Amino acid sequence: YLTARHIAAQPDPDYIDLVMPHLHKAWWREVHLLVIGYLGSGSENADKASRLLLWILDVYPQPWRLLPSKRFVLWRFLAGQMGWQFERRLAWILAREFLFASSGFFDCAPLGVNASLRSSLAHNAHHLLLQITLDPGRIETGDATPLKLAASSLVSLGESTSTGSGQASAEVVAALVRALGDSEWQVRQVAAGSLVQLGQASAVVATEVVVALVGALGDSEWQVRQAAAGSLVQLGQASAEVAAALEGALGNSDSKWQARQAAARSLGQLNQPTSEVTSILLRALNDCNSDVRKAAALSLGQLEISSSDVFDGLNDLLNSGNLNEAVVAIKSLHKLGYDSPKSLNVLLAALDDEDEWIREDAATELGDSKYVSPEVIRKLDDALDDIGWVRFAALESLRKISLKNGHVLQRQLTAINDGSWGVRSWAAQNLGRLGDSSPDVLQALTLALKDESAQVREAAAVSLGLLGDVSYGVEKALIEAIESERGKGSKTILRSLWERDRHQLSLKFFDVLFPETRIHAVEASIWALGELGSNSLEIIERLIN
């Protein structure tokens, strides 16, 4: 902070000269952002903040646009052989200056900047988007990529620039739309994922974007279809035009089945259960393609549309004779609160199907069935000898069917010794949620504290805390587990936990009741000790000292 204040207080151009030599050194980043934040915190230093950011943006001018273009192979070859504008091209591939300047602009100095900087930032974002789109070997993944930041920057700047950022956005959109027809699927995927941000810039641009993305739903590669569908869903939250376009794509029998399937899925994700959406999804239940029919059925359940027409349509799919489609129909019917003996028989038959995904879906849905019989228990019991994902589903369904059923409990105790760490972890979680603190359960969980998998050890510790029984050496086993974990780099965690009081500790680990939550095995053991009534703070203090 003091360094940043010192730099900001220097006259022009001395403060710039102090920043630039250390611009890309990681340990200077916070200092530089503080400088920008201080200068940009008010209008009196707006020019200084803007000059600094402009200097950063202009370190490397834009390389000649034809050099990275796949449409001019000769230029690419000559540029590679002769090293034309090598530094510029490398700098624009890394885009470090743009990433830093945009972060400084949006996060640190949104008020203390001038129009010239806004224009320059929009210009750089515009050309960076074009360059990335035209680069044949560039693949962008993740959420903080230069491409996504450039696109979001243009949208955020919006109408604020006085140099026509709308025109720049339109040109970039045109380039990205063209890229949807590129011969390389990675380029098409990047274009489809980026169009959503530019499509939010204005209503005029959004129309062109929607049309392009709907067309991309029929792409030959699933990655491109997925990116296009995801972009349409995001745009559809604020635009009724997207829903209408998706309805048209789903109702077009001449389009590719992949496009109709993606449109059906996207309509469910839009969460707009209008009469028009319901009608087109019901018609899609009679589509000539099975995947389209399944997608439509899932969307009807996802939208939770409870009407006689929906029930009739799903029941027709249930009775179609296609086991895969029938299981999907049952999944949606369960979401709508409807169940029947016919559904139960279909699910039991599906557990013997050769397709592992059908068996997994069937095992999952049996846990939500209202019709439970010894045959259901037996079939789920047999499914515990199936492959991993089917075993997971069967374990969870057995737990749902009867929280106090001795047979179910025995299967969980058997599964905690399974060869798959995922199954062992799931079984350990279920034993805690069943609420049975019998000696067999406590012994199985304390032994699981020594499992080779950290996830299993964590699940066992949490379950012991949930059961709340200190019998059979549970407290001692938990303390030994914590001491054992110390050798696995956990001393820092112990020291940080020691600084909290027990109430905060309990609140922190309340979320452990949810299966998707992941915490450290040490933290889980300490939380469990607190739940058992032990003074966990004293235990932590003893261990770290």
Buried (B, 14 or more C-beta within 10 A) or exposed (E): EEBBEEBBEBEEEEBBEBBBEEBBEEEBBEBBBBBBBBBBBEEEBBBBBBBBBBBBBEBBEBBBEEBBBBEBEEBBEEBEEEEBBEEBBEBBBEBBBBBBBBBBBBEBBEEBBBEBBBBBBBBBBBBBBBBBBBBBEBEBEEEEBBBBBBBBBBBBBBEEBEEEBBEBBBBBBBBBBEBBEBEBBBBBBBBBBBBBBBBBBBEEBBBBBBEBBBBBBBBEBEBBBBBBBBBBBBBBEEBEBBBBBBBEBBBBEEBBBBBBBBBBBBBBBBBBBBEEBBEBBBBBBEBEBBBBBBBBBBBBBBBEBEBEEBBEBBBEBBEBEBBBBBBBBBBBBBBBEBBBEBBBEBBBBBBEBEEEEBBBBBBBBBBBBEBBEEEBBEBBBEBBEBEBBBBBBBBBBBBBBBEEBEBBBEBBBEBBEBEBBBBBBBBBBBBBBBEBBBEEBBBBBBEBBEBEBBBBBBBBBBBBBBBBBBEBEBBEBBBBBBBBBBEEEBBEBBBEBBEBEBEEBBEBBEEBEEEEEEBBBBBBBBBBBBBBEBEBBEBBEEBBE
